[in-house]
Amino acid sequence: MSSRLSALLIWAAVAASLAYWGLRWLAPPMAVPDNAVSVAMDSGSKGDFRRLLSGPAASSPQTLDPGAQSVLAGRIQLQGAFAGGDAQGLGGVALLSVDGQPARAVRVGQTVDGNLVLQRVDASGAQIGPADGPAALTLALPTLPPPATGSLPPPTGVRTTVAAATPVMIPAAPPAQPDAVSPPSDD
């Protein structure tokens, strides 16, 4: 019985496969739509691949004059920073406020304002400058207020001295009286 059932399943699979491929071969091919455009291999990117693979081009250092740096320092305030785990300061996030706006988180490499990007974040502060130039502005983290020192006042409503314990006499319970057992009566 099981051999007949397995033979039936195998022949059913063969018949289904033949029906599928037969319909695929006998079906007329679909026509290409009129608005289709063929793809040419020469229509790809025509950029300089050496520049793409070698990284950013080295440019001449651009420095801002001290007046522009002070104006820029007056516009951008560093509220906080989170330095990444690497020693070069290539990772991290800085909380920057530009022109008195609410502070926003900026990752290293993201645009801060105009063509200025956040170049570096470390434990002491952040550096901002053009993407392909030296740092134009170095912002230091604001100093934290000194920690509060002193002693706390004593808590209210709690006794701080322990009174001497006075012995309390607990009366002893009277000894239990056994129930009187009456002799059985002969009635």
C-alpha positions as CSV (number, residue, x, y, z in Angstrom):
1,M,0.0,0.0,0.0
2,S,2.8,2.5,0.9
3,S,4.6,1.7,-2.4
4,R,1.5,2.6,-4.3
5,L,1.0,5.8,-2.4
6,S,4.6,6.9,-2.9
7,A,4.4,6.0,-6.7
8,L,1.2,8.1,-6.9
9,L,2.9,11.1,-5.2
10,I,6.0,10.8,-7.5
11,W,3.9,10.6,-10.7
12,A,1.7,13.6,-9.5
13,A,4.9,15.6,-9.0
14,V,6.1,14.7,-12.5
15,A,2.8,15.6,-14.1
16,A,2.7,18.9,-12.3
17,S,6.2,19.7,-13.4
18,L,5.4,18.8,-17.0
19,A,2.3,20.9,-17.0
20,Y,4.2,23.9,-15.6
21,W,7.0,23.8,-18.1
22,G,4.7,23.0,-21.0
23,L,2.6,26.1,-20.3
24,R,5.8,28.2,-20.0
25,W,7.1,27.0,-23.4
26,L,3.8,27.3,-25.2
27,A,2.9,30.8,-23.8
28,P,3.5,33.7,-26.3
29,P,6.3,36.0,-25.1
30,M,5.4,39.4,-23.7
31,A,6.0,42.4,-25.9
32,V,8.4,45.1,-24.8
33,P,6.5,48.3,-23.8
34,D,6.9,51.3,-26.2
35,N,8.4,53.6,-23.5
36,A,11.2,51.1,-22.6
37,V,14.7,52.4,-23.0
38,S,17.7,50.1,-23.4
39,V,20.5,50.5,-20.9
40,A,23.9,51.3,-22.3
41,M,27.1,50.4,-20.4
42,D,28.7,53.8,-21.2
43,S,26.0,55.8,-19.4
44,G,27.5,55.1,-16.0
45,S,29.5,57.3,-13.8
46,K,32.2,59.4,-15.6
47,G,34.0,60.6,-12.4
48,D,37.6,60.3,-11.5
49,F,37.9,56.9,-9.8
50,R,41.4,57.7,-8.4
51,R,39.9,60.5,-6.4
52,L,37.1,58.3,-5.2
53,L,39.4,55.6,-4.0
54,S,42.1,57.8,-2.6
55,G,40.0,59.9,-0.2
56,P,39.6,63.7,0.0
57,A,42.1,65.8,-1.9
58,A,44.6,67.7,0.3
59,S,43.9,71.4,0.1
60,S,45.7,74.4,1.3
61,P,45.1,75.2,4.9
62,Q,42.4,77.8,5.4
63,T,42.7,79.9,8.5
64,L,40.2,82.4,9.9
65,D,41.4,85.7,11.1
66,P,41.0,86.2,14.9
67,G,38.0,88.6,14.4
68,A,36.1,85.9,12.5
69,Q,37.0,83.3,15.1
70,S,35.7,85.5,17.9
71,V,32.4,86.1,16.0
72,L,32.1,82.4,15.4
73,A,32.8,81.6,19.0
74,G,30.1,84.0,20.0
75,R,27.6,82.3,17.7
76,I,28.3,78.6,18.7
77,Q,28.2,77.4,22.3
78,L,29.2,73.9,23.4
79,Q,26.7,72.6,25.9
80,G,28.1,69.1,26.4
81,A,30.1,66.4,24.7
82,F,30.3,62.6,24.5
83,A,33.7,61.5,23.2
84,G,33.9,58.2,21.4
85,G,36.0,55.3,22.5
86,D,38.9,55.9,20.2
87,A,42.0,57.9,21.1
88,Q,42.0,60.0,18.0
89,G,38.7,61.7,18.8
90,L,37.2,60.5,15.5
91,G,33.9,59.4,17.1
92,G,31.6,61.3,19.4
93,V,28.7,63.6,19.7
94,A,28.6,67.3,20.8
95,L,25.6,69.3,22.0
96,L,25.9,72.6,20.2
97,S,23.8,75.7,20.3
98,V,24.0,78.0,17.3
99,D,22.8,81.6,17.4
100,G,20.9,81.0,20.7
101,Q,18.8,78.1,19.3
102,P,18.1,75.1,21.4
103,A,21.1,72.7,21.6
104,R,21.1,69.8,19.1
105,A,23.3,66.7,19.0
106,V,25.9,66.8,16.2
107,R,28.0,63.8,15.3
108,V,31.6,64.1,14.2
109,G,31.6,64.9,10.4
110,Q,28.1,66.4,10.4
111,T,27.4,70.0,9.4
112,V,27.2,72.5,12.2
113,D,26.5,75.7,10.3
114,G,27.1,76.6,6.7
115,N,30.3,74.8,5.5
116,L,31.5,74.2,9.1
117,V,31.5,70.6,10.4
118,L,32.2,69.1,13.7
119,Q,35.8,67.7,13.2
120,R,36.7,66.3,16.6
121,V,35.3,65.6,20.1
122,D,37.4,64.7,23.0
123,A,37.2,64.9,26.8
124,S,38.2,68.6,26.9
125,G,35.9,69.9,24.2
126,A,35.2,70.0,20.4
127,Q,36.8,71.4,17.3
128,I,34.8,72.9,14.4
129,G,36.1,73.9,11.0
130,P,35.7,73.3,7.3
131,A,35.4,69.7,6.1
132,D,38.6,69.7,4.3
133,G,40.7,72.1,6.4
134,P,42.1,72.7,9.8
135,A,40.0,73.5,12.9
136,A,38.7,77.0,12.8
137,L,37.3,77.0,16.3
138,T,38.1,75.0,19.5
139,L,35.4,75.0,22.1
140,A,36.1,73.9,25.6
141,L,33.5,72.2,27.8
142,P,31.9,74.5,30.4
143,T,33.3,73.9,33.9
144,L,31.2,72.2,36.4
145,P,30.2,73.9,39.6
146,P,32.1,72.8,42.7
147,P,30.5,70.0,44.6
148,A,28.4,70.8,47.6
149,T,30.2,70.1,50.9
150,G,29.2,70.2,54.5
151,S,27.1,68.2,56.9
152,L,23.4,67.5,56.8
153,P,21.2,68.7,59.7
154,P,19.9,66.0,62.0
155,P,16.6,64.4,61.0
156,T,13.5,65.7,62.7
157,G,11.2,63.5,64.8
158,V,13.8,60.8,65.5
159,R,15.4,60.4,69.0
160,T,19.1,60.3,68.8
161,T,19.7,59.2,72.4
162,V,18.8,55.7,73.6
163,A,17.0,55.7,77.0
164,A,18.0,53.1,79.5
165,A,15.7,50.1,79.3
166,T,13.6,49.6,82.5
167,P,12.7,46.0,83.4
168,V,9.1,45.2,82.9
169,M,7.5,42.6,85.2
170,I,5.2,40.3,83.4
171,P,2.9,38.5,85.8
172,A,3.1,34.8,85.6
173,A,0.0,32.9,84.6
174,P,-1.6,30.9,87.4
175,P,-1.0,27.2,87.2
176,A,-3.6,25.3,85.3
177,Q,-6.1,23.3,87.4
178,P,-6.7,19.8,86.2
179,D,-10.3,19.0,85.7
180,A,-11.8,17.0,88.5
181,V,-12.5,13.6,87.4
182,S,-15.7,12.2,88.9
183,P,-16.0,8.5,89.5
184,P,-18.5,6.8,87.3
185,S,-21.8,6.4,88.9
186,D,-23.8,3.2,89.0
187,D,-27.2,4.1,88.1
